Amino acid sequence: MSSNLQSNKLTHRLLILAMIVVAVFSNHFTQKRLNRDRQRLGLTRMEPLKNAPPLLAFSSVALGGFRGLMANALWFRVTRLQDEGRFFEALSLADWITKLQPTFSSVWTFQSWNMTYNISKQFESPNERWRWIQSGIKLLRDEALNYNAQSSEIYRELAWIFQDKIGGTFDTQHAYYKGRWATEMRRILGDHPDLKAIEASTDPQVIAKRDTLLKNYGLDITRMRLIQDNLGQYDWRLPETHAIYWAWAGLETASEGKLNFLRRVIWQSMSLAFERGRLIENKVDQKLDYAPNLELAPYTHAMFLKVRGEEEDTNYYSTIDRAHKEFLQNASYYFFLHHRLAESSEWFGELKSRFPDSLPKGISLEEFALNRFESNLVKANMNQARVIINGLIRQFLYFLAIGDEDQALGYRNMSEIAWKNYHKPTQRSPERLALPPYGKLLRNMLQSINQGEEGFSEGMIAALKTRVEILPETETE
């Protein structure tokens, strides 16, 4: 009896062992197929990570499929910490997730957003804020793209940081960020680099410059030159140019469904660069000023037409058309302010042709510009108001130089009225910054003209110098 029981137990154990062996043996054949399916569907990374830190390489191999479960649990915790405003704790957990799942693009963009927008604002010092913004950029550019080289999401986030956080005006320290970035780019490229010459040069110093751009800033000189050839001459000291660069880089590998938000960054940044893409260094006050870059108008217009023609989603048309209409209005107005009346008339004609319902019937270019001038001044911030008033002052001096004193004094009066209206207590909100004194704006424009920066001919400059007595003495000392 006892021997039979022991024999049955032995047979049972041998049967279980045989089943285990068969299961393991079968798994050997099915695991390869499962791995291929998981890799094809993008569920997990099956190949070893290249150039990964030791901890990341170890976790990728040792934890296997459990990495996803752990990453999901940590992600739930991160979102809860974010909602509670515990940004530094969320940052640490997000870093763990990138170690577990380096191809999870959303965690990289979340972590960068947290650094750039949330943590940076915890500091009063502009230098500390800038350090966190730089950290957010470097995280995406130097780390995330190593494991997600074709992620449109990461390229778009990089472009957005330059367009919105550095290029925008919502952060109170935005002028500091713009200045720091302009200084970095000037140190390497100078003010107006010849990209074709830099690309083709065999000079060791120029090669070192190319290497620095690529290694420290992710800027490929060939891509920079292609952007210049196709989209116009942009100033690489400005953040909008780098927003265009990263969106353009993303388009090179983006799938069809990911094109829209990258294209949007490009045409938005091109439009912004047209409005404020000419950098003016105020060496007296040690700061940067911005003015419209009118030479970008044809390229920006062409980009709107291109995107409109390539877009298949008709629901998106209204967004593009609305931005295109605003651009044409700005082009008509800015060229008028800069006394480039023939070009202003051309852009105004394009506006009337493409968007006839956007204008009152029978309105002239002069009436349009005057209406726009009055409405813009009411809602303008300091930089926008300065553009408006500087344009009027320039037209005043233009007509003064050619001897049309009535027209000149008309623009002079309009520019003074604009300056006074901008500073009316009823017009200014507490956060609206005051402009320099009118006389200083006038002297700055005269100096710019005398230095050949405003397109006045030598004869006009000479004539203007003989007629400055028409200005009050306090404004021309």
VOPAGU-2260 file (C-alpha; in pm, 1 decimal, decimal comma):
REM VOPAGU-2260
SITE   aa  ch    i         X         Y         Z
SITE  MET   A    0       0,0       0,0       0,0
SITE  SER   A    1     272,4     237,1     107,1
SITE  SER   A    2     495,0     145,9    -188,3
SITE  ASN   A    3     205,3     204,7    -432,5
SITE  LEU   A    4     142,1     551,6    -281,4
SITE  GLN   A    5     507,4     643,6    -311,3
SITE  SER   A    6     511,1     516,9    -669,5
SITE  ASN   A    7     206,0     731,8    -756,3
SITE  LYS   A    8     369,5    1040,9    -600,9
SITE  LEU   A    9     685,0     980,3    -799,3
SITE  THR   A   10     486,1     937,6   -1120,3
SITE  HIS   A   11     293,3    1258,8   -1043,2
SITE  ARG   A   12     612,7    1454,0    -984,9
SITE  LEU   A   13     770,3    1321,0   -1300,6
SITE  LEU   A   14     459,0    1418,7   -1494,8
SITE  ILE   A   15     468,6    1774,1   -1355,3
SITE  LEU   A   16     839,9    1799,5   -1432,1
SITE  ALA   A   17     776,7    1678,5   -1787,1
SITE  MET   A   18     502,8    1938,2   -1831,0
SITE  ILE   A   19     739,0    2211,4   -1708,9
SITE  VAL   A   20    1006,7    2098,5   -1952,6
SITE  VAL   A   21     754,7    2093,7   -2238,5
SITE  ALA   A   22     626,9    2440,1   -2140,6
SITE  VAL   A   23     977,0    2588,2   -2126,7
SITE  PHE   A   24    1069,2    2419,4   -2454,5
SITE  SER   A   25     749,4    2551,3   -2620,4
SITE  ASN   A   26     811,8    2898,3   -2484,6
SITE  HIS   A   27    1150,0    2898,0   -2658,2
SITE  PHE   A   28     972,5    2880,9   -2994,3
SITE  THR   A   29     684,5    3120,7   -2915,8
SITE  GLN   A   30     890,5    3389,5   -2738,1
SITE  LYS   A   31    1068,8    3493,6   -3057,4
SITE  ARG   A   32     737,0    3540,9   -3234,5
SITE  LEU   A   33     597,1    3738,2   -2937,2
SITE  ASN   A   34     905,6    3957,7   -2931,4
SITE  ARG   A   35     870,7    4030,0   -3302,3
SITE  ASP   A   36     503,6    4122,0   -3254,6
SITE  ARG   A   37     579,8    4345,8   -2956,5
SITE  GLN   A   38     856,0    4519,2   -3147,6
SITE  ARG   A   39     638,0    4562,9   -3458,2
SITE  LEU   A   40     360,0    4717,5   -3248,5
SITE  GLY   A   41     603,4    4938,4   -3056,7
SITE  LEU   A   42     493,9    4798,5   -2719,3
SITE  THR   A   43     840,8    4758,5   -2573,3
SITE  ARG   A   44    1199,9    4816,1   -2677,7
SITE  MET   A   45    1357,9    4482,3   -2755,5
SITE  GLU   A   46    1701,1    4585,1   -2882,3
SITE  PRO   A   47    1968,4    4700,1   -2633,4
SITE  LEU   A   48    1998,8    5075,0   -2576,9
SITE  LYS   A   49    2304,5    5229,1   -2738,7
SITE  ASN   A   50    2535,5    5463,2   -2545,4
SITE  ALA   A   51    2311,0    5433,2   -2238,9
SITE  PRO   A   52    2438,1    5504,4   -1886,4
SITE  PRO   A   53    2512,9    5183,8   -1685,6
SITE  LEU   A   54    2204,2    5218,3   -1462,4
SITE  LEU   A   55    1973,6    5262,0   -1760,9
SITE  ALA   A   56    2132,4    4973,0   -1950,2
SITE  PHE   A   57    2099,6    4748,1   -1642,6
SITE  SER   A   58    1733,1    4833,9   -1585,0
SITE  SER   A   59    1653,6    4776,2   -1953,5
SITE  VAL   A   60    1793,8    4421,7   -1942,6
SITE  ALA   A   61    1728,6    4309,0   -1586,3
SITE  LEU   A   62    1368,4    4420,7   -1543,3
SITE  GLY   A   63    1246,1    4310,7   -1884,3
SITE  GLY   A   64     870,7    4345,3   -1929,4
SITE  PHE   A   65     824,1    4457,8   -1568,3
SITE  ARG   A   66     968,0    4797,8   -1661,2
SITE  GLY   A   67     636,1    4897,0   -1814,9
SITE  LEU   A   68     437,7    4805,0   -1503,2
SITE  MET   A   69     672,7    4999,9   -1277,7
SITE  ALA   A   70     673,6    5298,5   -1515,2
SITE  ASN   A   71     291,8    5305,4   -1520,7
SITE  ALA   A   72     272,2    5303,6   -1142,4
SITE  LEU   A   73     525,0    5586,7   -1117,6
SITE  TRP   A   74     341,8    5784,7   -1388,4
SITE  PHE   A   75      17,7    5779,6   -1188,5
SITE  ARG   A   76     213,8    5908,8    -890,6
SITE  VAL   A   77     379,3    6182,7   -1100,9
SITE  THR   A   78      47,6    6318,4   -1230,4
SITE  ARG   A   79     -88,2    6332,3    -874,9
SITE  LEU   A   80     217,7    6520,9    -749,1
SITE  GLN   A   81     185,7    6761,4   -1041,6
SITE  ASP   A   82    -177,0    6833,9    -954,4
SITE  GLU   A   83     -71,1    6901,0    -594,3
SITE  GLY   A   84     199,0    7146,8    -704,7
SITE  ARG   A   85     486,0    6929,2    -576,0
SITE  PHE   A   86     697,7    6992,6    -881,7
SITE  PHE   A   87    1039,1    6889,2    -750,5
SITE  GLU   A   88     910,7    6548,8    -634,6
SITE  ALA   A   89     738,7    6499,1    -969,1
SITE  LEU   A   90    1069,3    6581,4   -1140,1
SITE  SER   A   91    1253,5    6304,6    -952,0
SITE  LEU   A   92     991,7    6042,4   -1031,1
SITE  ALA   A   93     979,1    6145,9   -1397,1
SITE  ASP   A   94    1355,2    6096,0   -1411,3
SITE  TRP   A   95    1308,7    5740,0   -1281,7
SITE  ILE   A   96    1050,8    5672,1   -1552,1
SITE  THR   A   97    1290,7    5785,9   -1825,3
SITE  LYS   A   98    1541,9    5536,8   -1685,3
SITE  LEU   A   99    1282,6    5258,1   -1701,9
SITE  GLN   A  100    1117,2    5353,2   -2031,4
SITE  PRO   A  101    1350,0    5583,5   -2229,0
SITE  THR   A  102    1128,1    5561,2   -2538,9
SITE  PHE   A  103     824,3    5702,5   -2355,4
SITE  SER   A  104     827,8    6046,9   -2523,7
SITE  SER   A  105     554,3    6197,2   -2307,1
SITE  VAL   A  106     761,1    6158,4   -1990,6
SITE  TRP   A  107    1054,2    6346,1   -2144,8
SITE  THR   A  108     829,6    6632,1   -2259,7
SITE  PHE   A  109     652,5    6636,6   -1922,6
SITE  GLN   A  110     982,4    6655,5   -1738,1
SITE  SER   A  111    1108,7    6934,7   -1962,6
SITE  TRP   A  112     782,1    7128,8   -1930,9
SITE  ASN   A  113     800,0    7094,6   -1552,4
SITE  MET   A  114    1153,5    7238,5   -1546,6
SITE  THR   A  115    1085,6    7514,4   -1796,1
SITE  TYR   A  116     746,2    7640,1   -1685,1
SITE  ASN   A  117     681,6    7525,6   -1328,1
SITE  ILE   A  118    1013,1    7495,1   -1145,7
SITE  SER   A  119    1171,2    7800,2   -1311,4
SITE  LYS   A  120     892,1    8021,1   -1176,1
SITE  GLN   A  121     971,4    7913,3    -819,8
SITE  PHE   A  122    1276,9    8141,8    -832,4
SITE  GLU   A  123    1293,8    8520,1    -834,6
SITE  SER   A  124    1643,3    8543,0    -981,4
SITE  PRO   A  125    1633,6    8562,5   -1363,8
SITE  ASN   A  126    1962,9    8371,6   -1374,8
SITE  GLU   A  127    1814,4    8082,2   -1175,6
SITE  ARG   A  128    1507,8    8078,8   -1396,3
SITE  TRP   A  129    1725,2    8075,7   -1705,1
SITE  ARG   A  130    1925,9    7782,2   -1565,2
SITE  TRP   A  131    1609,7    7571,7   -1534,0
SITE  ILE   A  132    1490,4    7670,6   -1881,7
SITE  GLN   A  133    1827,6    7565,1   -2022,4
SITE  SER   A  134    1799,8    7236,5   -1832,6
SITE  GLY   A  135    1462,0    7169,4   -1993,7
SITE  ILE   A  136    1606,2    7236,2   -2340,1
SITE  LYS   A  137    1915,0    7020,1   -2280,8
SITE  LEU   A  138    1705,1    6733,1   -2146,5
SITE  LEU   A  139    1510,7    6710,0   -2472,9
SITE  ARG   A  140    1793,1    6797,4   -2710,1
SITE  ASP   A  141    2083,5    6604,2   -2554,8
SITE  GLU   A  142    1907,3    6308,0   -2391,4
SITE  ALA   A  143    1552,8    6249,6   -2511,8
SITE  LEU   A  144    1640,2    6264,3   -2881,3
SITE  ASN   A  145    1912,4    6001,7   -2827,5
SITE  TYR   A  146    1639,7    5744,2   -2759,8
SITE  ASN   A  147    1356,8    5905,8   -2960,0
SITE  ALA   A  148    1523,8    6040,7   -3272,0
SITE  GLN   A  149    1197,8    6030,4   -3468,6
SITE  SER   A  150     963,5    6162,2   -3201,0
SITE  SER   A  151     762,5    6454,4   -3341,1
SITE  GLU   A  152     641,9    6525,5   -2988,2
SITE  ILE   A  153     992,1    6601,8   -2863,7
SITE  TYR   A  154    1080,9    6820,2   -3162,0
SITE  ARG   A  155     757,8    7012,0   -3120,1
SITE  GLU   A  156     821,1    7068,3   -2748,5
SITE  LEU   A  157    1171,9    7198,4   -2818,5
SITE  ALA   A  158    1036,5    7436,8   -3079,8
SITE  TRP   A  159     760,2    7553,2   -2845,9
SITE  ILE   A  160    1003,4    7639,8   -2564,6
SITE  PHE   A  161    1190,3    7872,9   -2798,8
SITE  GLN   A  162     874,2    8021,4   -2949,6
SITE  ASP   A  163     672,7    8065,0   -2630,9
SITE  LYS   A  164     892,7    8058,8   -2320,4
SITE  ILE   A  165    1191,9    8250,7   -2458,6
SITE  GLY   A  166    1030,8    8433,3   -2749,9
SITE  GLY   A  167     702,3    8513,4   -2576,4
SITE  THR   A  168     631,9    8790,5   -2327,1
SITE  PHE   A  169     428,3    8612,5   -2058,2
SITE  ASP   A  170     723,4    8548,6   -1826,8
SITE  THR   A  171     829,6    8867,4   -1650,2
SITE  GLN   A  172    1195,6    8784,4   -1720,1
SITE  HIS   A  173    1152,3    8718,5   -2092,7
SITE  ALA   A  174    1384,2    9005,9   -2190,0
SITE  TYR   A  175    1662,1    8848,8   -1981,9
SITE  TYR   A  176    1616,7    8511,9   -2155,7
SITE  LYS   A  177    1627,3    8674,0   -2498,9
SITE  GLY   A  178    1943,6    8860,9   -2407,4
SITE  ARG   A  179    2118,4    8550,9   -2274,5
SITE  TRP   A  180    2032,5    8347,5   -2583,5
SITE  ALA   A  181    2138,0    8626,7   -2820,2
SITE  THR   A  182    2471,4    8653,0   -2635,8
SITE  GLU   A  183    2535,7    8279,2   -2668,0
SITE  MET   A  184    2461,5    8274,6   -3038,9
SITE  ARG   A  185    2661,5    8590,9   -3107,3
SITE  ARG   A  186    2962,8    8441,7   -2932,0
SITE  ILE   A  187    2970,9    8159,5   -3187,5
SITE  LEU   A  188    2813,6    8300,3   -3503,4
SITE  GLY   A  189    2851,7    8674,9   -3473,6
SITE  ASP   A  190    2569,5    8906,5   -3575,9
SITE  HIS   A  191    2511,0    8814,2   -3941,6
SITE  PRO   A  192    2689,0    8486,5   -4027,4
SITE  ASP   A  193    2747,0    8362,8   -4380,3
SITE  LEU   A  194    2609,6    8010,5   -4337,5
SITE  LYS   A  195    2715,8    7892,6   -4682,0
SITE  ALA   A  196    3075,3    7997,6   -4617,2
SITE  ILE   A  197    3073,0    7831,5   -4273,5
SITE  GLU   A  198    2932,8    7510,8   -4422,9
SITE  ALA   A  199    3191,2    7493,9   -4701,9
SITE  SER   A  200    3497,2    7611,9   -4509,2
SITE  THR   A  201    3795,3    7384,0   -4438,9
SITE  ASP   A  202    3951,8    7629,2   -4196,7
SITE  PRO   A  203    4015,5    7450,1   -3861,3
SITE  GLN   A  204    3867,1    7739,4   -3664,8
SITE  VAL   A  205    3548,8    7734,9   -3870,8
SITE  ILE   A  206    3528,7    7355,7   -3841,5
SITE  ALA   A  207    3559,2    7396,0   -3465,0
SITE  LYS   A  208    3272,6    7644,7   -3478,8
SITE  ARG   A  209    3056,0    7392,8   -3667,6
SITE  ASP   A  210    3141,7    7123,8   -3413,4
SITE  THR   A  211    3049,9    7354,4   -3125,2
SITE  LEU   A  212    2713,3    7433,9   -3280,0
SITE  LEU   A  213    2632,7    7066,3   -3325,4
SITE  LYS   A  214    2772,7    6935,9   -2997,0
SITE  ASN   A  215    2656,4    7211,4   -2760,4
SITE  TYR   A  216    2337,0    7330,9   -2930,3
SITE  GLY   A  217    2227,5    7051,5   -3164,4
SITE  LEU   A  218    2251,2    7290,9   -3461,2
SITE  ASP   A  219    2350,4    7129,2   -3789,0
SITE  ILE   A  220    2499,8    7391,5   -4020,9
SITE  THR   A  221    2357,8    7224,5   -4333,3
SITE  ARG   A  222    2005,9    7229,6   -4192,1
SITE  MET   A  223    2052,7    7593,1   -4088,2
SITE  ARG   A  224    2160,8    7680,4   -4442,8
SITE  LEU   A  225    1864,9    7493,7   -4593,9
SITE  ILE   A  226    1625,4    7688,9   -4374,0
SITE  GLN   A  227    1788,0    8011,7   -4488,1
SITE  ASP   A  228    1767,8    7909,4   -4854,0
SITE  ASN   A  229    1402,6    7807,7   -4833,3
SITE  LEU   A  230    1251,2    8037,9   -4570,6
SITE  GLY   A  231    1459,6    8356,8   -4577,5
SITE  GLN   A  232    1735,2    8531,4   -4386,3
SITE  TYR   A  233    1657,6    8486,2   -4018,3
SITE  ASP   A  234    1861,9    8621,6   -3730,7
SITE  TRP   A  235    2003,1    8325,0   -3537,1
SITE  ARG   A  236    2025,0    8535,7   -3223,7
SITE  LEU   A  237    1644,1    8531,9   -3200,4
SITE  PRO   A  238    1441,6    8248,5   -3040,3
SITE  GLU   A  239    1185,2    8237,6   -3323,0
SITE  THR   A  240    1459,9    8122,7   -3560,3
SITE  HIS   A  241    1539,0    7826,7   -3334,8
SITE  ALA   A  242    1170,6    7741,4   -3304,2
SITE  ILE   A  243    1165,7    7714,8   -3684,2
SITE  TYR   A  244    1483,7    7504,9   -3678,7
SITE  TRP   A  245    1350,3    7238,7   -3441,1
SITE  ALA   A  246    1010,2    7218,7   -3608,6
SITE  TRP   A  247    1185,4    7182,2   -3946,7
SITE  ALA   A  248    1405,6    6905,6   -3801,9
SITE  GLY   A  249    1094,9    6725,1   -3677,3
SITE  LEU   A  250     932,4    6740,2   -4019,5
SITE  GLU   A  251    1221,3    6538,9   -4164,9
SITE  THR   A  252    1105,0    6223,1   -3985,2
SITE  ALA   A  253     743,2    6300,9   -3893,7
SITE  SER   A  254     464,4    6067,6   -3996,0
SITE  GLU   A  255     167,4    6203,9   -4190,5
SITE  GLY   A  256     -48,6    6247,0   -3882,7
SITE  LYS   A  257     215,3    6451,5   -3699,9
SITE  LEU   A  258     277,9    6720,7   -3960,2
SITE  ASN   A  259      16,5    6975,6   -3855,0
SITE  PHE   A  260     153,8    7084,9   -3520,3
SITE  LEU   A  261     510,4    7109,7   -3658,2
SITE  ARG   A  262     394,0    7313,9   -3957,1
SITE  ARG   A  263     198,1    7536,5   -3723,1
SITE  VAL   A  264     508,7    7621,1   -3521,4
SITE  ILE   A  265     688,5    7711,8   -3843,8
SITE  TRP   A  266     428,7    7950,5   -3984,6
SITE  GLN   A  267     359,8    8099,8   -3642,6
SITE  SER   A  268     730,5    8164,4   -3584,0
SITE  MET   A  269     777,4    8302,5   -3934,9
SITE  SER   A  270     490,0    8543,1   -3877,4
SITE  LEU   A  271     636,1    8648,5   -3541,5
SITE  ALA   A  272     979,4    8697,0   -3698,7
SITE  PHE   A  273     822,3    8923,1   -3960,9
SITE  GLU   A  274     666,3    9134,6   -3684,4
SITE  ARG   A  275     970,8    9154,1   -3454,2
SITE  GLY   A  276    1257,5    8971,7   -3625,1
SITE  ARG   A  277    1499,9    9261,2   -3669,4
SITE  LEU   A  278    1721,9    9284,9   -3364,7
SITE  ILE   A  279    1841,8    9633,5   -3266,4
SITE  GLU   A  280    2115,9    9664,0   -3007,9
SITE  ASN   A  281    2072,9    9960,8   -2778,4
SITE  LYS   A  282    2433,8    9995,7   -2667,0
SITE  VAL   A  283    2362,1   10305,1   -2462,5
SITE  ASP   A  284    2104,9   10134,0   -2239,1
SITE  GLN   A  285    2265,8    9789,5   -2280,3
SITE  LYS   A  286    1952,0    9614,1   -2401,1
SITE  LEU   A  287    1790,9    9470,1   -2712,0
SITE  ASP   A  288    1505,9    9622,7   -2909,1
SITE  TYR   A  289    1302,2    9454,6   -3179,7
SITE  ALA   A  290    1150,7    9581,2   -3502,4
SITE  PRO   A  291     970,4    9424,6   -3799,7
SITE  ASN   A  292    1186,5    9235,8   -4046,8
SITE  LEU   A  293    1006,3    9343,7   -4361,7
SITE  GLU   A  294    1230,1    9135,7   -4588,9
SITE  LEU   A  295    1065,0    8820,1   -4455,5
SITE  ALA   A  296     720,3    8916,7   -4585,9
SITE  PRO   A  297     735,5    8725,0   -4919,7
SITE  TYR   A  298     862,5    8408,6   -4749,0
SITE  THR   A  299     594,9    8421,8   -4478,8
SITE  HIS   A  300     320,7    8475,0   -4737,1
SITE  ALA   A  301     452,0    8183,4   -4944,0
SITE  MET   A  302     453,8    7957,7   -4636,8
SITE  PHE   A  303      88,3    8035,3   -4562,7
SITE  LEU   A  304      -4,0    7946,5   -4921,1
SITE  LYS   A  305     204,0    7626,9   -4908,0
SITE  VAL   A  306      53,8    7504,1   -4582,0
SITE  ARG   A  307    -296,2    7590,1   -4699,2
SITE  GLY   A  308    -240,8    7392,5   -5019,3
SITE  GLU   A  309     -97,5    7086,6   -4843,0
SITE  GLU   A  310    -354,3    7073,6   -4563,9
SITE  GLU   A  311    -614,9    6800,2   -4606,3
SITE  ASP   A  312    -819,5    6876,1   -4294,3
SITE  THR   A  313   -1066,7    7144,4   -4403,8
SITE  ASN   A  314   -1151,8    7216,6   -4038,9
SITE  TYR   A  315    -797,9    7350,6   -4004,2
SITE  TYR   A  316    -843,3    7600,7   -4286,8
SITE  SER   A  317   -1004,5    7862,9   -4063,3
SITE  THR   A  318    -701,0    7867,9   -3831,5
SITE  ILE   A  319    -457,2    7914,4   -4119,3
SITE  ASP   A  320    -676,5    8169,7   -4295,4
SITE  ARG   A  321    -721,1    8373,7   -3979,5
SITE  ALA   A  322    -344,6    8390,9   -3923,9
SITE  HIS   A  323    -283,2    8462,3   -4294,3
SITE  LYS   A  324    -532,2    8749,3   -4289,2
SITE  GLU   A  325    -364,6    8899,4   -3982,9
SITE  PHE   A  326     -25,3    8871,4   -4152,4
SITE  LEU   A  327    -150,0    9053,7   -4465,4
SITE  GLN   A  328    -298,7    9327,8   -4247,7
SITE  ASN   A  329      32,2    9363,7   -4064,2
SITE  ALA   A  330     227,9    9365,7   -4390,5
SITE  SER   A  331       8,6    9641,2   -4538,2
SITE  TYR   A  332      41,5    9844,4   -4220,9
SITE  TYR   A  333     412,9    9798,9   -4142,8
SITE  PHE   A  334     523,7    9875,7   -4497,5
SITE  PHE   A  335     306,8   10188,7   -4484,4
SITE  LEU   A  336     465,6   10296,4   -4155,7
SITE  HIS   A  337     811,5   10251,0   -4304,9
SITE  HIS   A  338     715,4   10460,3   -4607,3
SITE  ARG   A  339     748,6   10173,4   -4849,2
SITE  LEU   A  340     419,4   10272,4   -5003,7
SITE  ALA   A  341     439,8   10072,2   -5327,1
SITE  GLU   A  342     494,7    9747,4   -5135,9
SITE  SER   A  343     230,6    9847,3   -4882,1
SITE  SER   A  344     -15,5    9892,9   -5168,0
SITE  GLU   A  345      72,7    9548,7   -5307,8
SITE  TRP   A  346      10,8    9376,6   -4976,0
SITE  PHE   A  347    -310,4    9572,3   -4927,0
SITE  GLY   A  348    -424,1    9454,1   -5270,0
SITE  GLU   A  349    -344,5    9094,9   -5171,9
SITE  LEU   A  350    -548,3    9139,7   -4852,6
SITE  LYS   A  351    -848,5    9274,0   -5044,0
SITE  SER   A  352    -820,0    8996,2   -5301,8
SITE  ARG   A  353    -796,6    8703,3   -5060,7
SITE  PHE   A  354   -1007,1    8829,8   -4770,9
SITE  PRO   A  355   -1248,6    9091,0   -4912,1
SITE  ASP   A  356   -1487,7    9057,4   -4616,6
SITE  SER   A  357   -1213,7    9165,5   -4373,8
SITE  LEU   A  358   -1227,5    9531,4   -4488,2
SITE  PRO   A  359   -1501,7    9794,1   -4506,1
SITE  LYS   A  360   -1617,5    9844,3   -4863,1
SITE  GLY   A  361   -1428,4   10117,7   -5049,0
SITE  ILE   A  362   -1169,4   10180,3   -4776,2
SITE  SER   A  363    -837,4   10321,7   -4900,4
SITE  LEU   A  364    -489,9   10219,1   -4788,0
SITE  GLU   A  365    -445,0   10549,4   -4603,3
SITE  GLU   A  366    -775,6   10508,7   -4419,3
SITE  PHE   A  367    -691,0   10149,3   -4332,0
SITE  ALA   A  368    -350,1   10249,8   -4193,6
SITE  LEU   A  369    -496,2   10534,8   -3987,3
SITE  ASN   A  370    -768,4   10312,5   -3840,0
SITE  ARG   A  371    -513,5   10043,1   -3763,6
SITE  PHE   A  372    -283,7   10299,7   -3608,0
SITE  GLU   A  373    -552,8   10423,7   -3368,2
SITE  SER   A  374    -677,1   10079,1   -3268,3
SITE  ASN   A  375    -325,9    9934,4   -3231,8
SITE  LEU   A  376    -209,9   10214,9   -3009,4
SITE  VAL   A  377    -490,9   10155,0   -2763,7
SITE  LYS   A  378    -398,7    9789,8   -2708,7
SITE  ALA   A  379     -23,8    9803,7   -2785,0
SITE  ASN   A  380     241,2    9694,7   -2539,4
SITE  MET   A  381     561,4    9895,8   -2508,9
SITE  ASN   A  382     747,1    9728,5   -2799,0
SITE  GLN   A  383     447,9    9748,8   -3033,9
SITE  ALA   A  384     388,0   10115,2   -2949,7
SITE  ARG   A  385     754,1   10187,7   -3008,3
SITE  VAL   A  386     734,3   10029,6   -3354,9
SITE  ILE   A  387     432,3   10245,4   -3439,6
SITE  ILE   A  388     583,6   10570,9   -3316,5
SITE  ASN   A  389     927,6   10501,0   -3466,2
SITE  GLY   A  390     762,3   10438,3   -3801,9
SITE  LEU   A  391     583,2   10773,6   -3784,3
SITE  ILE   A  392     903,3   10953,8   -3681,7
SITE  ARG   A  393    1087,6   10793,6   -3972,3
SITE  GLN   A  394     824,1   10914,4   -4217,9
SITE  PHE   A  395     845,0   11261,2   -4065,1
SITE  LEU   A  396    1221,8   11269,8   -4124,0
SITE  TYR   A  397    1185,0   11119,2   -4471,2
SITE  PHE   A  398     954,5   11397,6   -4590,2
SITE  LEU   A  399    1170,0   11653,6   -4413,1
SITE  ALA   A  400    1474,4   11527,0   -4606,8
SITE  ILE   A  401    1299,4   11555,2   -4943,4
SITE  GLY   A  402    1168,5   11904,5   -4864,9
SITE  ASP   A  403     796,9   11827,3   -4820,9
SITE  GLU   A  404     757,5   12019,2   -4495,8
SITE  ASP   A  405     377,5   12002,1   -4478,5
SITE  GLN   A  406     377,7   11625,5   -4506,1
SITE  ALA   A  407     671,6   11605,8   -4267,7
SITE  LEU   A  408     502,6   11812,4   -4000,2
SITE  GLY   A  409     185,7   11604,6   -4044,6
SITE  TYR   A  410     375,5   11289,2   -3953,8
SITE  ARG   A  411     557,3   11477,0   -3680,1
SITE  ASN   A  412     227,0   11578,0   -3524,1
SITE  MET   A  413      88,1   11226,3   -3559,4
SITE  SER   A  414     394,0   11074,2   -3390,7
SITE  GLU   A  415     372,5   11320,8   -3100,6
SITE  ILE   A  416      -0,2   11255,0   -3060,6
SITE  ALA   A  417      68,8   10882,3   -3061,2
SITE  TRP   A  418     333,9   10918,5   -2789,7
SITE  LYS   A  419     103,4   11132,2   -2573,5
SITE  ASN   A  420    -198,9   10906,0   -2624,2
SITE  TYR   A  421       2,4   10599,7   -2529,4
SITE  HIS   A  422      86,7   10763,0   -2195,5
SITE  LYS   A  423    -265,0   10880,1   -2112,2
SITE  PRO   A  424    -374,4   10737,0   -1774,9
SITE  THR   A  425    -695,1   10613,3   -1938,9
SITE  GLN   A  426    -492,5   10411,7   -2191,2
SITE  ARG   A  427    -230,7   10261,1   -1964,9
SITE  SER   A  428    -279,6    9960,4   -1741,3
SITE  PRO   A  429     -46,6    9921,9   -1438,9
SITE  GLU   A  430     170,3    9661,9   -1616,3
SITE  ARG   A  431     207,7    9873,0   -1932,2
SITE  LEU   A  432     562,2   10009,9   -1941,4
SITE  ALA   A  433     635,0   10370,9   -2033,3
SITE  LEU   A  434     828,1   10460,7   -2348,4
SITE  PRO   A  435    1144,0   10674,9   -2346,6
SITE  PRO   A  436    1082,6   11049,5   -2383,1
SITE  TYR   A  437     968,7   11153,4   -2728,9
SITE  GLY   A  438    1285,0   11359,8   -2782,2
SITE  LYS   A  439    1501,4   11055,5   -2715,5
SITE  LEU   A  440    1309,4   10847,7   -2969,6
SITE  LEU   A  441    1357,7   11125,8   -3221,6
SITE  ARG   A  442    1732,1   11154,3   -3155,7
SITE  ASN   A  443    1772,2   10775,4   -3180,0
SITE  MET   A  444    1602,4   10773,7   -3519,4
SITE  LEU   A  445    1823,5   11057,6   -3643,0
SITE  GLN   A  446    2130,8   10869,3   -3528,3
SITE  SER   A  447    2009,9   10551,0   -3699,9
SITE  ILE   A  448    1952,7   10743,6   -4024,9
SITE  ASN   A  449    2295,1   10909,5   -4008,8
SITE  GLN   A  450    2456,8   10566,6   -3965,1
SITE  GLY   A  451    2287,9   10439,6   -4282,1
SITE  GLU   A  452    2056,7   10193,3   -4103,8
SITE  GLU   A  453    1722,8   10322,8   -4233,9
SITE  GLY   A  454    1778,1   10314,7   -4609,8
SITE  PHE   A  455    1818,0   10691,9   -4658,0
SITE  SER   A  456    2049,3   10786,6   -4945,5
SITE  GLU   A  457    2361,6   10992,3   -4880,3
SITE  GLY   A  458    2195,9   11291,9   -5046,1
SITE  MET   A  459    1888,6   11261,4   -4820,6
SITE  ILE   A  460    2108,3   11234,4   -4512,1
SITE  ALA   A  461    2300,6   11545,6   -4617,4
SITE  ALA   A  462    1976,3   11732,3   -4682,9
SITE  LEU   A  463    1835,0   11624,9   -4348,9
SITE  LYS   A  464    2141,0   11760,1   -4168,4
SITE  THR   A  465    2078,1   12102,5   -4319,8
SITE  ARG   A  466    1714,5   12106,5   -4205,7
SITE  VAL   A  467    1729,7   11986,7   -3845,3
SITE  GLU   A  468    1673,8   12344,9   -3731,9
SITE  ILE   A  469    1304,4   12274,1   -3778,3
SITE  LEU   A  470    1330,6   12053,7   -3466,0
SITE  PRO   A  471    1324,8   12198,1   -3115,2
SITE  GLU   A  472    1672,9   12255,2   -2977,3
SITE  THR   A  473    1619,2   12019,4   -2681,4
SITE  GLU   A  474    1555,7   11733,5   -2922,3
SITE  THR   A  475    1869,4   11776,0   -3134,3
SITE  GLU   A  476    2137,7   11867,4   -2884,6
